[in-house]
Amino acid sequence: MKKNTTAGILALVGLMALAGWGIAGPAENPAAHPEVEGAFTPDACEVCHQEVTPEVHSEWYDSKHGLLNVKCFVCHGSTGNDFSTNPGADRCVGCHADQVETMAAPFMKDKGCFTCHPAHALMAHLPVAVEGGDK
């Protein structure tokens, strides 16, 4: 009987994940970007996110990417089908090919850029050790 209960709980958790309900809730991890009125412009993200998610905007604005004016769509794509809430290393390779190449190292297995680098602040490294590598 315990096995059926565990399977039921796992199935429920799986369905919640598919529905976009994680621990943080659906508003913080949307499956797609909300519809945007008007034409998409390079500054559209910044204008909206200053108001909607000011903490995320501030992290980006004060980061090297913000200072170098690397716009949101470079990493996240547009608000269309290419939008990604959690961009992979394939979005970084254009500017950071050498760093992305290090992701193939055995100690980096199952890790991504944001394992060590805070997503929007994009500082050099988080203060955690990566097994087999540097801090």
C-alpha atoms as one frame of an Amber mdcrd trajectory, in Angstrom:
protein
   0.000   0.000   0.000   2.858   2.405   0.819   4.262   1.922  -2.691   0.965
   3.109  -4.270   0.884   6.182  -2.008   4.444   7.118  -2.966   3.668   6.621
  -6.659   0.564   8.797  -6.295   2.503  11.588  -4.595   5.224  11.452  -7.260
   2.581  11.572  -9.996   0.945  14.603  -8.362   4.287  16.403  -8.029   5.038
  15.611 -11.686   1.693  17.020 -12.806   2.263  20.147 -10.730   5.670  20.609
 -12.343   4.171  20.198 -15.811   1.526  22.760 -14.927   4.247  25.211 -13.907
   3.630  24.969 -10.149   6.979  24.679  -8.495   7.869  25.692  -4.983   8.125
  29.300  -6.176   4.712  29.175  -7.903   3.670  29.706 -11.505   4.175  33.489
 -11.564   7.929  33.172 -11.043   8.526  30.476 -13.655   6.293  31.136 -16.650
   6.259  28.609 -19.494   6.299  31.470 -21.997   6.702  35.221 -21.893   3.394
  37.088 -21.511   2.036  38.790 -24.614   3.627  42.167 -25.303   1.643  44.951
 -26.909   3.170  46.815 -29.830   6.417  46.205 -31.662   9.316  44.512 -29.884
  12.192  46.949 -29.472  15.627  46.400 -27.868  14.613  48.649 -24.958  11.162
  47.104 -24.418  12.430  44.614 -21.826  14.207  47.254 -19.782  11.273  49.675
 -19.765   8.820  47.004 -18.595  11.104  45.171 -16.155  12.083  48.400 -14.370
   8.465  48.442 -13.194   7.468  44.743 -13.102  10.644  43.190 -11.624  12.794
  46.080 -10.380  15.143  43.791  -8.410  15.970  41.755 -11.531  16.426  44.921
 -13.559  18.788  46.363 -10.919  20.877  43.170 -10.816  21.251  43.242 -14.610
  21.774  47.024 -14.820  24.648  46.942 -12.314  26.248  43.831 -13.862  28.913
  43.740 -16.577  26.224  42.855 -19.113  24.158  45.870 -18.076  27.166  48.177
 -18.121  28.075  46.893 -21.602  24.428  47.287 -22.696  23.917  43.588 -23.485
  20.139  43.489 -23.835  17.837  40.846 -22.338  16.961  39.270 -25.698  20.606
  38.297 -26.279  20.276  35.685 -23.520  16.517  35.164 -23.224  15.475  35.500
 -26.877  12.498  37.570 -27.969   9.079  37.314 -26.384   8.159  34.735 -29.058
   8.843  31.016 -29.424  12.585  31.454 -28.832  12.015  32.916 -25.323  13.747
  31.052 -22.498  13.390  31.809 -18.779  16.551  29.803 -18.079  18.880  30.186
 -21.079  21.417  27.444 -21.697  25.094  27.775 -22.523  24.183  27.801 -26.226
  23.046  31.407 -25.693  26.413  32.317 -24.084  28.734  30.729 -26.645  28.620
  33.681 -29.055  30.557  35.875 -26.620  31.981  33.331 -24.183  33.123  30.411
 -26.376  36.198  29.596 -24.262  34.197  29.562 -21.049  31.419  27.453 -22.557
  34.045  24.971 -23.784  35.073  24.369 -20.150  31.544  23.086 -19.511  32.636
  19.841 -21.224  35.094  19.098 -18.377  34.134  15.995 -16.359  33.716  17.937
 -13.101  31.163  20.207 -14.844  28.840  17.317 -15.733  25.214  18.251 -15.019
  26.146  21.858 -14.246  25.262  24.995 -16.144  26.524  28.560 -16.227  24.199
  29.573 -13.407  25.522  26.898 -11.055  28.408  29.269 -10.327  27.264  32.605
 -11.802  24.217  34.436 -10.400  21.747  34.759 -13.264  21.265  38.501 -13.660
  24.152  39.902 -11.620  26.547  37.632 -13.562  29.397  38.186 -11.137  32.546
  36.138 -11.632  31.571  33.291  -9.291  29.259  32.463  -6.460  31.144  31.772
  -3.232  30.714  27.985  -3.498  33.246  25.342  -4.454  32.706  23.326  -7.615
  33.831  19.745  -7.086  37.131  19.257  -8.881  37.432  22.919  -9.845  38.070
  26.377  -8.483  35.749  28.415  -6.292
